[in-house]
């Protein structure tokens, strides 16, 4: 990758367009198309986070859409996938990512409202590296 998020996305989009052009459309499955679409949605949402200068807020603002992208991609596996263990993993990803999204969103709102980085009122991440 080039190191620039904008250039990296442009390269990824050009590569995908090139691949689509040269592949038989029936080989490029609905699943693959939707996975790439969800990745683009995720990257666009991550880039839309306006830097605040606060690493904590900026991290959360970008990680929330990243986790939302994981949920969307896991749903695609539930729609298109067949392997029971992969489907179970997708279910677990959806459950855990939703919990993390809720916690991150709550903390981001606190930080935006008060501008603090203290741990008071921090929503707990249950199941994350111990209690």
Secondary structure, 3 states (H helix, E strand, C coil): CCCCHHHHHHHHHHHHHHHHHHCCCCCCCHHHHHHHHHHHHHHHHHHHCCCCCCHHHHHHHHHHHHHHHHHHHHHHHHHHCCCHHHHHHHHHHHHHHHHHHHHHHHHHHHHHHHCCCCCCCCCCCCCCCCC
